[in-house]
């Protein structure tokens, strides 16, 4: 058994008179890493989280069988999860006018939603406006890391120097050589499972015991190898051999993480509380204040520097201030941008750190939708095997625009996928008819499919942005975000190719396509929003320098995904943490030198 | 109970699957916006000929269905997923009871109306083709009713066809998440402690 959470004192005991070395806003992957690095460096650090503390070890009940739950894992009456149709045919705020006590984003329409309903927000409290966007938010200690998809990938110079390769957008102010050792540190601290493939565009990590593939997956891997493509076991941000951390134990393959919105109650999958915040707390240098909704970054009008933050108690609504030498934003790509835009003052009339006018802009992410499900004939009616006792299936890294140049689109995409029998297969819902024939078909086809779906890079565009809504406010009276965000022509062409290659690959393996999806899912579906406060060498075209430090306000850092210059097509969490570690090393050094 | 990354990849997002997921036993207490997804139309109140009118206050042990409705629901579920040589069917898995419980606590009235009207429709079709209500019909005649309802399964249009989609999806979800469905029928092997993952370790060449 893993150790219980440390006894973090009650929020009301937090000392708000003192001046902390650093205040961190947000406790997800970025905020957790900032807390870990700064507290470990001896800095007196205050971590503010807008949501509550949740005991996920108790909450997630990952081994509970559906029939032992009164609603087979579903949410109680009155909870509603937004659907694709609602995101498509309505406009935000999506919860408005819905007959439900609580409204959640689409992730709560997955199985086992009762276990994650306290982790995600109630959309009624957190409206937003503008263009369609499926925005998934978790407000609690650890944020979305409590239920993340766990695919942990590195970026490479194909991403960092993409602009030099195809002439579009900006290069990152760093190269792979600058971040490699921080990826290594993250791997060693948190644990990652995978297989070395020696790919130039997807660098290997320091892997622990890999996930194993079932027969159809191995067959597809061998087929793709002949086509010069790679299928590799899911690179999971999960410790499969264990790490030096008493709050976590190694994965033992219950697979619940793959049957539900996510979440690991043994914390083999990385989550920010057990992986970073609790160890940081144990240094004695970290103070944690939950239910603290930060509404503004406060400025010292003499120096122009940040002097702290104003926040509301999420429960009581009472307002407070906290003071620090350095402010570190890690509230998520969109919430950090919102907070900077909210922090208007005489010195910073467009919002803090926004002399470039780029805060909220260059908003990018991953586009999803094209996918294929194919029939594996050998598996029809085959003896049942254990296929879902693992934290993921496989990943097919990008093979477009590497050595060749695609005539229709720039950048690339990868696929996630799996095969085998899950606890609740699709076959009962796919097989026609009723009676004995139907029942047998549902049984025989339960483990006989393989499916994969793409994640593609959305180009960073200045005209894709968020701003503050002039009228609409959230439950706490804070102006909400208005989205101005649409996929463009490059994404549409890329998605056509994604569907074509998905079909091409499964057919090359001799599988029969039963369902080819060509539709693009609503903007936001990937939950990989990035870019709203990008890094760069030029303060006129970027918000942050290469250490995620504001060009304008030297003691303000933004260490989450908002700093990313381009989206790559690789899932961002591991990069968010490697960058945050690098920047906080720099921050701690600069503070000691008295440069902040 | 489906898998997250797969649903995230969009399996749950196509219109067809959107309908499929619309079982009342699921998370469907929602306002459906896709025109094709509205299952409960306004139906004539022509009930069964046995004189019983629209459902009234509960007198049975069931929380939502009347005794007659429950009996019919139980029979329909068993017709969809019968006991066979491999495993017990929907009746043994108490599918009707589970659906009854979910409908009883439904937050919105639509699903309740949908299922109540849907069952009436089953009787209506039975009267039409068998000359008597569903439960008074012979086993073969009952199959004929369901066969008629299932005939446009891939793109249901008529009210009874839409109700069949809802009924089957609800029964399937209840059955395949039951103890019998998971263990006896599908012989699911997972959700267990594994010292080592199952399958091929491709890192070993």
Interface residues (C-beta under 8 A of the other chain):
Chain A: X63 X65 X66 X67 X70 X71 X72 X73 X74 X75 X76 X77 X78 X79 X80 X81 X83 X84 X85 X86 X89 X90 X98 X99 X100 X101 X106 X107 X108 X109 X110 X111 X112 X113 X149 X195 X196 X207 X209 X210 X211 X212 X213 X214 X215 X217 X218 X221 X232 X233 X240 X252 X253 X254 X255 X256 X257 X258 X259 X260 X261 X262 X368 X369 X371 X373 X384 X385 X386 X387 X388 X389 X390 X392 X393 X416 X417 X418 X421 X422 X423 X424 X425 X426 X428 X429 X432 X433 X434 X435 X436 X438 X439 X440 X442 X443 X446 X451 X452 X453 X454 X515 X517 X519 X521 X525 X526 X527
Chain B: X1 X2 X3 X4 X5 X6 X7 X8 X9 X10 X11 X12 X13 X14 X15 X17 X18 X20 X21 X25 X26 X27 X29 X30 X31 X32 X33 X34 X37 X79 X80 X81 X82 X84 X86 X89 X98 X101 X102 X105 X106 X107 X108 X143 X146 X150 X153 X154 X168 X169 X172 X173 X174 X175 X176 X177 X178 X179 X182 X185 X186 X187 X188 X189 X190 X191 X192 X193 X194 X195 X196 X197 X198 X199 X200 X201 X202 X203
